[in-house]
Amino acid sequence: MSKTILVVDDQFGIRILLQEVLTQEGYEVLLAPNGQDALAVMQTQTPDLVLLDMKIPGMDGIEILRAMRKRGTDVKVVMMTAYGELDLIEEAKELGALDHFTKPFDIDELRYAISRYVEHA
């Protein structure tokens, strides 16, 4: 049974890139362009990992992560950010985020981290 990864990013290109890469790795990939869609997906499905962008208009990554935790969702989360906001990264880790990647990220490093968090859990 394949593992499921939810990619939450407002940038269409990032979502499609990650979908292509992760599908080639054998994962089922769910996509959400914003927090509302991500939370809606998580009402009906439980991904094995969420790749969550830190900066999303409307509801940022920390707010999305906080909302997921409030709902009792204990899903594994890896944050993505184009910014070096150490305070937000620390807050995300306090909320249970496992790791973070700064955009532009090395796709092979991200692939390895996902494999480590999903397959060797």
C-alpha distances in whole Angstrom, upper triangle without the diagonal:
4,7,9,13,16,19,22,25,29,29,27,27,25,23,23,23,20,18,19,18,15,14,15,13,10,9,10,13,16,19,22,26,27,27,28,25,22,23,23,19,19,21,18,15,14,13,12,15,18,20,23,27,30,32,31,34,34,32,32,29,30,31,27,26,29,28,24,26,28,26,24,21,20,18,18,20,22,25,26,30,33,35,36,37,36,37,34,32,33,33,29,29,31,29,26,25,23,25,27,27,30,30,31,28,27,24,23,24,22,19,19,20,16,15,17,16,13,12,15,15
4,7,10,13,16,19,22,25,25,24,24,22,19,19,19,16,14,15,15,11,10,12,10,7,6,6,10,13,16,19,23,24,24,25,22,20,21,21,18,17,20,17,14,13,11,10,12,15,17,20,23,26,29,28,31,32,29,29,26,28,28,25,24,27,26,23,24,27,25,24,20,19,16,16,18,19,22,23,27,29,32,33,33,33,35,32,29,31,31,27,27,29,27,24,22,21,22,23,24,27,27,27,24,24,20,20,21,18,15,17,17,13,12,15,14,10,10,14,14
4,7,10,13,16,19,23,23,22,22,20,17,18,18,15,13,15,14,10,10,12,10,8,5,6,9,11,14,17,20,22,21,23,20,17,19,19,15,15,17,16,12,10,7,6,8,11,13,17,20,23,26,25,28,29,26,25,22,24,25,21,20,23,23,19,21,24,22,20,17,16,13,12,14,15,18,20,24,26,29,30,30,30,31,28,26,27,27,23,23,25,23,20,18,17,19,20,21,24,24,25,22,22,19,18,19,16,14,15,14,11,10,12,11,7,8,12,11
4,7,10,13,16,19,20,19,20,17,14,15,16,13,11,14,13,10,10,13,11,9,6,5,6,7,11,13,17,18,18,19,16,14,15,16,12,11,14,13,9,8,5,5,7,9,11,14,17,20,23,22,25,25,23,22,19,21,22,18,18,21,20,17,19,21,19,19,15,15,11,11,12,14,16,18,21,24,27,28,28,28,29,26,24,26,25,21,22,24,21,19,17,17,18,19,19,22,22,23,21,21,18,19,19,15,14,16,15,11,12,14,12,9,11,14,13
4,6,10,13,16,17,16,17,14,11,13,13,10,9,12,12,8,10,13,11,11,7,6,5,6,9,11,14,15,15,17,14,11,14,15,11,11,15,14,10,9,5,6,5,6,7,10,14,17,19,18,21,22,20,19,16,18,19,16,15,19,18,15,17,20,19,18,14,14,10,10,10,11,13,14,18,20,23,24,24,25,26,22,21,23,22,18,19,21,19,17,15,14,15,15,16,19,19,20,17,18,15,16,16,13,12,14,13,9,11,13,11,9,12,15,14
4,6,10,13,14,14,15,13,10,12,13,10,9,13,13,10,12,15,14,14,10,9,6,5,6,7,11,12,12,13,11,8,10,12,9,9,13,12,10,9,6,8,6,5,6,8,11,14,16,15,18,19,16,16,13,16,16,13,13,16,15,13,16,18,17,17,13,14,10,10,9,10,12,13,16,19,21,23,23,24,24,21,19,22,21,17,18,21,18,16,14,15,15,15,16,18,18,19,17,19,16,18,18,14,14,17,15,12,14,16,14,12,15,18,17
4,6,10,11,11,12,9,6,9,10,8,8,12,12,10,12,15,15,15,12,11,7,6,5,6,8,10,11,13,11,8,12,13,11,12,15,15,13,13,10,11,9,6,5,6,8,12,13,12,15,17,15,14,12,15,16,12,13,17,16,14,17,20,19,19,16,16,13,12,10,10,10,10,13,15,18,20,20,22,23,19,18,21,20,16,18,21,18,17,14,15,15,14,13,15,14,16,15,16,14,17,16,13,13,16,14,12,15,17,15,14,17,20,19
4,7,9,10,12,9,7,11,12,10,11,15,15,14,16,19,18,19,15,14,11,9,6,5,6,6,7,10,9,6,10,12,10,11,15,16,14,14,12,14,11,7,6,5,6,9,10,9,12,13,11,10,9,12,13,10,11,14,14,13,16,18,17,19,16,16,14,13,11,10,10,9,12,14,16,19,18,20,21,17,16,19,18,15,17,20,17,17,14,16,15,14,14,15,14,16,15,18,16,19,18,15,16,19,17,15,18,20,17,17,20,22,21
4,5,7,9,7,6,10,11,10,11,15,15,15,17,19,20,21,18,17,13,11,8,7,5,6,9,12,11,9,13,15,14,15,18,19,18,18,16,17,14,11,8,7,5,8,8,7,10,12,11,10,9,13,14,11,13,16,16,16,19,21,21,22,19,20,17,16,13,12,10,9,10,11,14,17,17,19,20,17,16,20,19,16,19,21,19,19,16,18,16,14,13,13,12,13,14,17,16,19,18,15,17,20,18,16,20,21,19,19,23,25,24
4,6,9,8,8,11,13,13,14,17,18,18,19,22,23,24,21,19,16,14,10,8,4,6,9,12,11,11,14,15,15,17,20,21,20,21,19,21,18,14,12,10,8,10,8,6,8,10,11,10,11,14,15,13,15,18,18,18,21,22,22,24,22,23,20,20,17,16,13,11,12,12,15,18,18,21,21,18,18,22,21,18,21,23,21,22,19,21,20,17,16,15,13,15,16,19,18,22,22,18,20,23,22,20,23,25,23,23,26,29,28
4,6,5,6,9,10,11,12,15,16,17,18,20,21,23,20,19,16,15,11,10,7,10,13,15,14,14,18,19,18,20,23,23,22,23,20,22,19,16,13,12,9,12,10,9,11,14,14,13,13,17,18,16,18,21,21,21,24,26,26,27,24,25,22,21,18,17,14,12,12,11,15,18,19,22,23,20,20,23,23,20,23,26,24,24,21,22,20,17,15,14,12,12,14,17,16,20,20,17,19,22,21,20,23,25,24,24,27,29,29
4,6,5,6,9,10,11,12,14,15,16,18,20,21,19,18,14,13,10,10,7,11,14,16,14,14,18,18,17,20,23,23,22,22,20,22,19,16,14,14,12,15,14,12,13,16,17,16,16,20,20,18,20,24,23,22,26,27,27,28,25,26,23,23,20,18,17,14,15,15,18,22,23,25,26,23,23,26,26,23,26,28,26,26,23,24,22,20,18,17,14,15,16,18,16,20,21,18,19,23,22,20,23,26,24,24,26,29,29
4,5,5,6,9,10,11,12,14,15,17,18,20,19,18,15,15,12,12,11,14,17,19,17,17,21,22,20,22,25,25,24,24,21,22,20,17,14,15,13,16,15,14,16,19,19,18,18,22,23,21,22,26,25,25,28,30,29,31,27,28,24,23,20,18,17,14,15,14,18,21,23,25,27,24,23,27,27,24,26,29,27,27,23,24,22,19,17,16,13,12,13,15,14,17,19,16,17,21,21,19,22,24,24,23,26,28,29
4,5,5,6,8,10,11,12,14,15,16,18,16,16,13,13,10,11,10,13,16,18,16,15,19,20,18,20,23,24,22,22,19,19,17,14,11,11,10,13,13,13,15,18,18,16,15,19,20,18,19,23,23,22,25,27,27,28,24,25,21,20,17,15,13,11,12,12,15,18,20,22,24,21,20,23,23,21,22,26,24,23,20,20,18,15,13,13,10,10,11,13,11,15,15,13,14,17,17,16,19,21,20,20,23,25,25
4,6,5,6,9,10,10,12,14,15,16,14,13,10,9,7,8,8,11,14,16,13,13,16,17,15,17,20,20,18,19,16,17,15,12,10,11,10,14,14,13,15,18,17,16,15,19,20,17,18,22,21,20,23,25,25,26,22,23,19,18,16,14,14,12,14,14,18,21,22,24,25,22,21,24,24,21,23,26,23,23,19,20,19,16,15,15,13,13,13,15,13,16,17,14,14,18,17,15,18,21,19,19,21,24,24
4,5,5,6,9,10,10,12,14,15,14,13,10,11,9,11,11,14,17,19,16,16,19,20,17,20,23,22,20,21,18,19,17,15,13,14,14,18,18,16,19,21,21,20,19,22,23,21,22,25,25,23,26,29,28,29,25,26,22,21,19,17,17,15,17,17,21,24,25,27,29,25,24,28,28,24,26,29,27,26,23,23,21,19,17,18,15,15,15,16,13,16,18,15,15,19,19,17,19,22,21,20,22,25,26
4,5,5,6,9,10,11,13,15,14,14,11,13,11,13,14,17,19,21,19,18,22,22,20,21,25,24,22,22,19,19,17,15,13,14,14,17,18,17,20,23,22,21,19,23,24,22,22,26,26,24,27,30,29,30,26,26,22,21,19,16,16,14,16,16,20,22,24,26,28,25,23,27,27,24,25,28,27,25,22,22,20,18,15,15,13,12,12,12,9,13,14,12,12,16,16,15,17,20,20,19,21,24,25
4,5,5,6,8,10,10,12,11,11,9,10,9,12,13,16,18,20,17,16,19,20,17,19,22,22,19,19,15,15,13,12,9,12,12,16,17,17,20,22,21,19,17,21,22,19,20,23,23,22,24,27,26,26,23,22,19,17,15,13,14,12,14,15,19,21,23,24,26,23,21,24,25,21,22,25,24,22,19,18,17,15,13,14,13,12,11,12,9,11,13,10,9,13,13,11,14,16,16,15,17,20,21
4,6,5,6,8,10,11,9,9,6,8,8,11,13,16,18,19,16,15,19,19,16,17,21,20,17,17,14,15,13,12,11,13,14,18,19,18,21,23,22,21,19,22,23,20,21,24,24,22,25,27,26,26,23,23,19,18,16,15,16,15,18,19,22,25,26,27,29,26,24,27,27,23,24,28,25,24,21,20,19,18,17,18,16,16,15,15,12,14,16,13,12,15,16,13,15,18,17,16,18,21,21
4,6,5,6,9,10,10,10,9,11,12,15,16,19,22,23,20,19,22,23,19,21,24,23,20,20,17,18,16,16,14,17,17,21,22,21,24,26,25,24,22,26,27,24,24,28,28,25,28,31,30,30,26,26,22,21,20,18,19,17,20,21,24,26,28,29,31,28,26,30,30,26,27,30,29,27,24,23,22,20,18,19,17,17,15,15,11,13,16,13,12,15,17,14,15,19,19,17,19,22,23
4,6,5,7,9,9,11,10,13,13,16,18,21,22,24,22,20,23,24,21,22,25,24,21,20,17,17,15,15,13,16,17,20,22,22,25,27,26,24,22,25,27,24,24,28,28,25,28,31,30,29,26,25,21,19,18,16,17,16,19,19,23,25,26,28,30,27,25,28,28,25,25,29,27,25,22,21,19,18,16,17,16,15,13,12,8,10,12,10,8,12,13,11,12,16,16,15,16,19,21
4,5,5,7,6,8,7,10,12,15,17,19,21,23,20,18,21,21,18,19,22,21,18,17,13,13,12,12,11,15,16,20,22,21,25,26,25,23,21,24,25,22,22,25,25,23,25,28,27,26,22,22,18,16,15,14,16,15,19,20,23,25,26,27,29,26,24,26,27,23,24,27,25,23,20,18,18,17,16,18,17,17,14,14,10,11,13,10,8,11,12,9,10,13,14,12,13,16,17
4,5,5,5,6,7,10,12,16,18,21,22,24,20,19,22,22,18,19,22,21,18,17,14,14,14,15,14,17,19,23,24,23,26,28,27,26,23,26,27,24,24,28,27,24,27,30,28,28,24,23,20,19,18,18,19,19,22,23,27,29,30,31,32,29,27,30,30,26,27,30,28,25,23,22,21,21,20,22,20,20,18,17,13,14,16,14,11,14,15,12,13,16,16,14,15,18,19
4,5,7,10,10,14,16,19,21,24,26,27,24,22,25,25,22,23,26,24,21,21,17,17,16,17,17,20,21,25,26,26,29,31,30,28,26,29,30,27,27,31,30,28,30,33,31,31,27,26,22,21,21,19,21,20,23,25,28,30,31,32,34,31,29,32,32,28,29,32,30,28,25,23,22,22,20,22,21,20,18,16,13,13,15,14,11,13,16,13,13,16,17,15,15,19,20
4,6,9,10,14,16,20,22,24,25,27,24,22,25,25,22,22,25,24,20,19,16,14,14,16,15,19,21,24,26,26,29,31,29,28,25,28,29,26,25,29,29,26,28,31,30,29,25,24,20,18,18,17,20,19,23,24,27,28,30,30,32,30,27,29,30,26,26,29,28,25,22,20,20,20,19,21,21,20,17,16,12,11,14,12,8,10,13,10,9,13,14,12,11,15,17
4,7,9,13,16,19,22,24,25,27,23,21,24,24,20,21,23,21,18,17,14,13,14,16,16,20,22,25,28,27,30,32,30,29,26,28,30,26,25,29,29,25,27,30,29,28,24,23,19,18,19,19,21,21,25,27,30,31,32,32,34,31,29,31,31,28,27,30,28,26,23,22,22,22,21,24,23,23,20,19,15,15,17,15,11,13,15,12,11,14,15,12,11,15,17
4,6,10,12,16,19,21,22,23,20,18,20,20,16,17,20,18,14,14,10,10,10,12,13,16,19,22,25,24,27,28,26,25,22,25,26,23,22,25,25,22,24,27,25,24,20,20,16,15,16,16,18,19,22,24,27,29,30,30,31,28,26,28,28,24,24,27,25,22,20,19,19,20,19,22,22,22,19,19,15,15,16,14,11,13,14,10,10,13,13,10,11,14,15
4,7,10,14,17,19,20,20,17,15,18,17,13,14,17,15,12,12,9,10,11,12,13,16,19,22,24,23,26,27,25,24,22,24,25,21,21,24,23,20,23,25,23,23,19,19,16,15,16,17,19,19,23,25,28,30,30,31,32,29,27,29,28,25,25,28,25,23,21,20,21,21,21,23,23,23,21,21,17,18,19,16,14,16,16,13,13,16,15,12,13,17,17
4,7,10,13,15,16,18,14,12,15,15,12,13,16,14,12,12,9,10,10,10,10,13,15,19,21,19,22,23,21,21,19,21,22,18,19,22,21,18,21,24,22,22,18,18,15,15,14,15,16,16,20,22,25,27,27,28,29,26,24,27,26,22,23,26,23,21,19,19,19,19,19,21,20,20,19,19,16,17,18,15,13,16,16,12,14,17,15,13,15,18,18
4,7,10,12,13,14,11,9,12,12,8,10,13,12,9,10,8,11,10,9,10,12,14,18,19,17,19,20,19,18,17,20,20,16,17,20,18,16,19,21,19,20,17,17,14,15,14,15,16,16,19,21,24,26,26,28,28,25,23,26,25,21,23,25,22,21,19,19,20,19,19,21,20,21,20,21,18,20,20,17,16,19,18,15,17,19,17,15,17,21,20
4,7,9,11,12,9,8,11,11,9,11,14,14,12,13,11,14,12,10,10,11,12,15,16,14,16,17,16,16,15,18,18,14,16,19,18,16,19,21,20,21,18,19,16,16,14,15,15,15,17,19,22,24,24,26,27,23,22,25,24,20,22,25,22,21,19,20,20,19,18,19,18,19,18,20,18,20,21,17,17,20,19,16,18,21,19,17,20,23,22
4,6,7,8,5,5,9,9,8,10,13,13,13,14,12,15,13,10,10,10,10,13,14,11,13,13,12,13,12,15,15,12,14,17,15,14,18,19,18,20,17,18,16,16,14,15,14,14,16,18,20,23,23,25,25,21,21,24,22,19,21,23,20,20,18,20,20,18,18,19,18,19,19,22,20,22,22,19,19,22,21,18,21,23,20,19,23,25,24
4,7,9,7,8,11,12,11,14,16,17,16,17,16,18,16,13,12,10,10,12,11,8,10,11,11,11,11,15,14,12,15,17,16,16,19,21,20,22,19,21,18,19,16,16,15,14,15,16,19,22,21,24,24,20,20,24,22,19,22,24,21,22,19,21,21,19,18,18,17,18,19,21,20,23,23,19,21,24,22,20,23,25,23,22,25,28,27
4,6,6,6,9,10,11,13,15,16,16,17,16,19,16,13,12,10,9,11,10,6,7,8,7,8,9,12,11,9,12,14,13,13,17,18,17,20,17,19,17,18,15,16,14,14,14,16,18,21,20,22,22,18,19,22,20,17,20,22,19,20,18,20,20,18,18,19,18,20,20,23,22,25,24,21,22,25,23,21,24,26,23,23,26,28,27
4,5,5,6,8,10,11,12,15,15,15,15,18,15,12,12,9,10,11,11,8,9,8,6,7,8,10,8,6,9,11,9,10,13,14,14,16,14,17,15,16,14,15,13,14,15,17,19,21,20,21,20,17,18,20,17,15,18,19,16,17,16,19,19,18,19,20,19,21,22,25,23,26,25,22,23,26,23,21,24,25,22,22,26,27,25
4,5,5,6,9,10,11,13,14,16,16,19,17,14,15,13,13,14,14,11,11,9,8,10,11,13,11,8,12,13,10,11,15,14,14,17,15,18,17,18,17,18,17,18,19,21,22,25,23,25,24,20,21,23,21,18,21,22,19,20,19,22,23,21,22,23,23,25,25,28,26,29,28,25,26,28,26,24,27,28,25,24,28,30,27
4,5,5,6,9,10,11,12,14,14,17,16,13,14,12,13,15,15,12,13,12,11,13,13,15,13,10,13,15,12,12,16,16,15,18,15,18,16,18,16,18,17,17,19,21,23,26,25,26,26,22,22,25,22,20,22,24,20,21,19,22,22,21,22,23,22,24,24,26,25,27,27,23,24,27,25,22,25,26,23,22,26,28,26
4,5,5,6,9,11,10,11,11,14,12,9,11,9,11,13,14,11,13,13,11,11,10,13,12,8,10,13,10,9,13,14,13,15,12,15,13,14,12,14,14,15,17,20,21,24,22,24,23,20,20,22,20,17,19,20,17,17,16,18,19,18,19,21,20,22,22,24,22,25,24,20,21,24,21,19,21,23,20,19,22,24,23
4,5,5,6,9,10,11,11,15,14,11,13,12,14,15,16,14,15,13,11,12,12,13,11,8,10,11,8,7,11,11,10,12,10,13,12,14,13,16,16,17,19,22,24,25,24,25,24,20,20,22,20,17,19,20,16,17,16,19,20,20,22,23,23,25,25,27,26,28,27,23,24,26,23,21,23,24,21,20,24,25,23
4,5,5,7,9,11,12,16,16,13,16,15,17,18,19,16,17,15,13,15,15,17,14,11,13,15,11,11,14,14,12,14,13,16,15,17,17,19,19,20,22,25,27,29,27,29,28,24,24,26,23,21,23,24,20,20,20,22,24,23,24,26,26,28,27,29,27,30,29,25,26,28,26,23,25,27,23,22,25,27,25
4,5,6,6,8,9,13,13,11,13,13,16,18,19,17,18,17,15,17,15,17,16,12,14,16,13,11,15,16,13,15,12,15,13,15,15,17,18,19,22,24,26,28,27,28,28,24,24,26,24,20,22,24,20,20,19,21,22,22,23,25,24,26,25,27,25,27,26,23,23,25,23,20,22,24,21,19,22,24,22
4,5,5,6,7,11,11,10,13,13,16,18,19,17,19,18,16,16,15,16,15,11,12,13,11,8,11,13,10,11,8,11,10,13,13,16,17,19,21,25,26,28,26,27,26,23,22,24,22,18,20,21,17,17,16,18,20,21,22,25,25,27,25,27,25,27,26,22,22,24,22,19,21,22,19,17,20,22,20
4,6,8,11,14,15,14,17,17,19,21,22,20,21,19,17,19,17,18,17,13,14,15,12,10,13,13,9,11,10,13,12,16,16,19,20,22,25,28,29,31,29,30,29,26,25,27,24,21,23,23,19,19,20,22,24,24,26,28,28,30,29,31,29,30,30,26,26,28,26,22,24,25,22,20,23,25,23
4,7,10,13,15,14,18,18,21,23,24,22,23,22,20,21,20,21,20,16,17,18,15,13,16,16,13,14,12,15,14,17,18,21,22,24,26,29,31,33,32,32,32,28,28,29,27,24,25,26,22,22,21,23,25,26,27,29,29,31,30,31,29,30,30,26,26,27,26,22,24,25,22,20,22,25,22
4,6,10,11,12,15,16,19,22,23,21,23,23,20,21,19,20,20,16,16,18,16,13,15,17,13,14,11,13,11,14,15,18,20,21,25,28,30,31,30,31,30,27,26,27,25,22,23,24,21,19,19,20,22,23,24,27,27,29,27,28,26,27,26,23,22,24,22,19,20,21,19,16,18,21,19
4,7,9,10,13,15,18,20,23,21,24,23,20,20,18,19,19,15,14,16,15,11,13,15,12,12,9,10,8,10,12,15,18,20,23,26,28,29,28,28,28,25,24,25,23,20,20,21,18,16,16,17,19,21,22,25,26,27,25,26,24,25,24,21,20,21,19,16,17,18,15,13,16,18,15
4,5,7,10,12,16,18,21,20,23,23,20,19,17,18,18,15,14,17,16,12,14,17,14,14,10,10,7,9,10,12,15,17,20,24,26,27,26,26,27,23,22,23,22,18,19,20,17,15,14,15,17,18,19,22,23,24,22,23,20,21,21,17,16,18,16,13,14,15,12,10,13,15,13
4,7,10,13,17,19,22,21,25,25,22,21,18,19,20,16,15,18,17,14,15,18,16,15,11,10,6,7,9,11,14,17,20,24,26,26,26,26,26,23,21,22,21,18,18,19,17,14,13,13,15,17,18,21,22,24,21,21,19,19,18,15,14,15,13,10,11,12,9,6,9,11,10
4,7,9,13,15,18,18,22,22,19,18,14,16,17,14,12,16,16,12,14,17,16,15,11,10,6,5,6,8,11,13,17,20,22,22,22,22,23,20,17,19,19,15,15,17,15,12,10,10,12,13,14,18,19,20,18,18,16,17,16,12,12,13,11,8,10,11,8,7,10,12,11
4,6,10,12,15,15,18,19,16,14,11,13,14,11,10,13,13,11,13,16,15,15,11,11,7,6,5,6,8,10,14,17,19,20,20,20,20,17,15,17,17,13,14,16,13,12,9,10,11,11,13,16,16,18,16,18,16,17,16,13,13,15,12,10,13,14,11,10,14,16,14
4,7,10,12,13,16,18,15,13,10,12,14,12,11,15,15,13,15,18,18,18,15,14,11,9,6,5,6,7,10,14,16,17,17,18,19,16,14,16,16,12,14,16,14,13,10,10,10,9,10,12,12,14,13,14,13,15,14,10,11,13,11,9,13,14,11,12,15,17,16
4,6,9,9,13,14,12,9,6,9,11,8,8,12,13,11,14,16,17,17,14,14,12,10,7,6,5,6,9,12,14,15,15,16,16,13,12,15,14,10,12,15,13,12,9,11,11,9,10,12,12,14,13,16,15,18,16,13,15,17,14,12,16,17,14,15,19,20,19
4,6,7,10,12,11,8,6,9,11,10,10,13,15,14,16,19,19,20,18,18,15,14,10,9,6,5,6,9,10,13,13,14,15,12,11,15,14,11,14,16,15,15,12,14,12,9,9,10,10,12,12,15,15,18,17,13,16,18,16,15,19,19,17,18,22,23,22
4,6,10,12,10,6,4,7,9,9,10,12,14,14,16,18,19,20,18,18,16,15,11,10,6,6,5,8,9,10,9,11,12,8,8,12,11,9,12,14,13,14,11,14,12,9,10,10,11,13,14,17,18,20,18,16,19,20,18,17,21,21,19,20,24,25,24
4,7,9,8,5,6,9,10,11,12,14,15,16,18,20,21,23,21,21,20,19,15,13,10,9,7,8,9,11,10,13,14,10,11,15,14,12,16,18,16,18,15,17,16,13,13,12,11,14,15,19,19,22,21,18,21,23,21,20,24,25,22,24,27,28,27
4,6,6,5,7,10,10,9,12,14,14,15,18,19,20,22,20,21,19,19,16,15,12,11,10,11,12,15,14,17,17,13,15,18,16,14,18,20,18,19,17,19,18,15,15,15,14,16,17,21,21,24,23,20,22,25,22,21,25,26,24,24,28,29,28
4,6,6,9,12,11,11,14,16,16,17,20,21,21,24,22,24,22,22,19,19,16,14,13,14,14,18,16,19,19,16,17,20,18,17,21,22,20,22,20,23,22,19,19,18,17,19,21,24,24,27,26,23,26,28,26,25,29,30,27,28,31,33,32
4,6,10,12,10,10,14,14,13,16,18,18,19,22,21,23,22,23,20,20,17,17,16,17,17,20,18,21,20,16,19,21,19,17,21,22,20,22,20,24,23,21,21,21,20,22,24,27,27,30,29,26,28,30,28,27,30,31,28,29,32,34,32
4,7,8,6,6,10,11,10,12,15,15,16,19,17,19,19,19,16,17,14,15,14,16,16,19,17,19,17,14,16,18,15,14,18,18,16,18,17,20,20,18,19,19,19,22,22,26,26,28,27,24,26,28,25,24,28,28,25,26,29,31,29
4,6,5,6,9,10,11,12,14,15,17,19,17,19,18,17,14,14,11,11,11,13,13,15,13,15,14,10,12,15,13,11,15,16,14,16,14,17,17,15,16,16,16,19,19,23,23,26,24,21,24,25,23,22,25,26,23,24,28,29,27
4,5,5,6,8,10,10,12,14,15,17,15,16,14,14,10,10,8,9,9,12,12,14,12,14,13,9,10,13,11,8,12,13,11,13,11,14,13,12,13,14,14,17,17,20,20,23,21,18,20,22,19,18,22,22,19,20,24,25,23
4,5,5,6,9,10,10,12,14,15,14,15,14,14,11,12,9,11,11,14,14,15,12,13,11,7,9,10,8,6,10,10,8,11,10,13,13,12,15,15,17,20,20,23,23,25,23,20,23,24,20,20,23,23,20,21,25,26,23
4,5,5,6,9,10,10,12,14,14,15,15,16,13,14,12,14,14,17,17,18,15,16,14,11,13,14,11,10,13,13,10,13,13,16,17,16,18,19,20,23,23,26,26,28,26,23,25,27,23,22,26,26,22,23,27,28,25
4,5,5,6,9,10,11,13,11,13,12,13,11,12,11,13,14,17,17,19,17,18,16,13,14,15,12,10,13,14,11,12,12,15,16,15,17,18,19,22,21,24,24,26,24,21,23,24,21,20,23,23,20,20,24,25,23
4,5,5,6,9,10,11,9,10,10,10,8,10,10,12,14,17,18,18,16,16,15,12,12,13,10,7,10,11,7,9,8,12,13,13,16,18,19,22,21,23,23,25,23,19,21,22,19,18,21,21,17,18,22,22,20
4,5,5,6,9,10,10,11,12,13,11,14,13,16,17,20,20,20,17,17,15,12,13,13,10,9,11,10,7,10,11,14,16,16,19,20,22,25,24,27,27,28,26,23,25,26,22,21,24,24,20,21,25,25,22
4,5,5,6,9,9,11,12,14,13,15,15,17,19,22,22,23,20,21,19,16,17,17,14,12,15,14,10,12,13,17,18,19,21,23,24,26,26,29,28,30,28,24,26,27,24,22,25,25,22,22,25,26,23
4,5,5,7,5,8,8,11,10,13,14,17,19,22,22,23,21,21,20,17,17,17,14,12,14,14,10,11,11,15,17,17,20,22,23,26,25,27,26,27,26,22,24,25,21,19,22,22,18,18,22,23,20
4,5,5,5,7,9,11,11,14,15,18,20,23,23,24,21,21,19,16,16,16,13,11,12,11,8,9,11,14,16,18,21,23,25,27,26,28,27,29,26,23,25,25,22,20,23,22,18,19,22,22,19
4,5,7,10,12,14,14,18,18,21,22,26,26,26,23,23,21,18,19,18,15,14,15,14,10,12,14,18,20,21,24,26,28,30,29,32,31,32,30,27,28,29,26,24,27,26,22,22,26,26,23
4,6,9,11,14,15,18,19,22,24,27,27,28,26,26,24,21,21,21,18,16,18,17,13,14,16,19,21,22,25,27,28,31,30,32,31,32,30,27,28,29,26,24,26,26,22,21,25,25,22
4,6,9,12,14,17,19,22,24,28,28,28,26,26,24,21,21,20,18,16,16,15,12,12,14,17,20,22,25,27,29,31,30,31,30,31,29,26,27,27,24,22,24,23,20,19,22,23,19
4,6,9,11,14,16,19,22,25,26,27,25,24,23,20,19,19,17,15,15,15,11,11,12,14,17,19,22,25,26,28,26,28,27,28,26,23,23,24,21,19,21,20,17,16,19,20,16
4,7,9,13,15,18,21,25,25,26,24,23,22,19,18,18,16,13,13,13,10,8,10,12,15,17,20,23,25,27,25,27,25,26,24,21,21,22,18,17,18,17,14,14,17,17,13
4,6,10,13,16,19,23,24,24,23,22,22,19,17,18,17,13,13,14,11,9,9,10,13,15,18,21,22,24,22,23,22,23,21,18,18,18,15,13,15,15,11,11,14,15,12
4,7,10,13,17,20,21,21,21,20,20,17,15,16,15,12,11,13,11,8,7,7,10,12,15,18,20,22,19,20,19,19,17,14,15,15,12,10,12,12,8,8,12,12,10
4,6,10,13,17,18,18,17,17,17,14,12,13,13,9,9,12,10,7,5,6,7,9,11,15,16,18,16,18,17,18,16,13,14,15,11,10,13,13,9,10,14,15,13
4,7,10,14,15,15,15,15,16,13,10,12,13,9,9,13,11,9,6,6,5,5,8,11,13,15,13,14,14,15,13,10,12,12,9,8,12,12,9,11,14,15,14
4,7,10,11,12,12,12,13,10,8,11,11,8,9,12,11,10,7,8,6,4,6,9,10,13,11,14,14,16,14,11,14,15,12,11,15,15,13,15,18,19,18
4,7,9,10,11,12,14,11,9,13,14,11,12,16,15,14,11,11,9,6,5,6,7,9,9,12,12,15,13,10,13,15,12,12,16,17,15,17,20,21,20
4,5,7,8,10,12,10,9,13,13,11,13,16,16,16,13,14,11,7,6,5,6,9,9,13,14,17,15,13,16,18,16,16,20,20,19,20,24,24,24
4,7,9,12,14,12,12,15,16,15,17,20,20,20,17,17,14,10,8,5,5,7,9,13,14,17,16,14,18,20,18,19,22,23,22,23,26,27,27
4,6,9,11,10,10,13,14,14,16,18,19,19,16,18,15,11,10,7,8,10,12,15,17,20,18,17,20,22,20,21,24,24,23,25,28,29,28
4,6,9,9,8,11,13,13,14,17,18,19,16,17,14,10,10,7,10,12,13,16,18,20,18,17,21,22,19,21,24,24,23,25,28,28,28
4,6,6,6,9,10,11,12,14,16,17,15,16,14,11,12,10,12,15,15,19,21,23,20,19,23,23,21,22,25,25,23,26,29,29,28
4,5,5,6,9,10,10,12,14,15,13,14,12,10,12,11,14,17,17,19,22,23,20,19,23,23,20,21,25,23,22,25,28,27,26
4,5,5,6,9,10,11,12,14,13,15,14,12,15,14,17,20,20,23,24,26,23,22,25,25,22,23,27,25,23,26,29,29,27
4,5,5,6,9,10,10,12,11,13,12,11,13,13,15,18,18,21,22,24,21,20,23,24,20,21,24,23,21,24,27,27,25
4,5,5,6,9,10,11,9,10,9,7,10,10,14,16,16,18,20,21,18,17,20,20,17,18,21,20,18,21,24,24,22
4,5,5,6,9,10,9,11,10,10,13,14,17,20,19,21,23,24,21,19,22,22,19,20,23,21,19,22,25,24,22
4,5,5,6,9,9,12,12,12,15,16,19,21,21,23,24,26,23,21,24,24,20,21,24,22,20,22,26,25,23
4,5,5,6,5,9,9,9,12,14,17,19,18,21,21,23,20,18,20,21,17,17,21,19,16,19,22,22,20
4,5,5,4,6,7,9,13,15,18,20,19,21,22,22,19,17,20,19,16,16,19,17,15,17,21,20,18
4,5,7,9,11,13,16,18,21,24,22,25,25,26,23,21,24,23,19,20,22,20,17,20,23,22,20
4,6,9,11,13,16,18,21,24,22,25,25,26,23,21,23,23,19,19,21,20,17,19,22,21,19
4,6,9,11,15,18,20,23,21,23,23,23,20,18,20,20,16,16,18,16,13,15,18,18,15
4,6,8,11,14,17,19,17,19,19,20,17,15,17,17,13,13,16,14,11,14,17,17,14
4,7,11,14,17,19,16,17,17,18,14,13,15,14,10,10,13,11,8,11,14,14,12
4,7,10,13,15,13,14,15,15,12,10,13,12,9,10,13,11,10,13,16,15,14
4,7,10,12,10,12,13,14,11,9,13,13,10,11,15,14,12,15,18,18,17
4,6,8,6,9,10,12,9,8,11,12,10,11,15,14,14,16,19,19,19
4,6,6,9,11,13,11,10,14,15,13,15,18,18,18,20,22,23,23
3,5,8,10,13,12,11,14,16,15,16,19,20,19,21,24,25,25
4,7,9,12,11,11,14,16,15,16,19,20,20,22,24,25,26
4,6,9,8,7,10,12,12,13,16,17,17,19,21,22,23
4,5,5,6,9,10,11,12,14,15,17,18,20,21,22
4,5,5,6,9,10,10,12,14,15,16,17,19,21
4,5,5,6,9,10,11,12,14,15,16,17,19
4,5,5,6,9,10,10,12,14,15,16,18
4,5,5,6,9,10,11,12,14,15,16
4,6,5,6,9,10,10,11,13,15
4,5,5,6,9,10,10,11,13
4,5,5,6,8,10,10,12
4,5,5,6,8,10,10
4,6,5,5,7,9
4,6,6,5,7
4,6,6,6
4,6,6
4,6
4
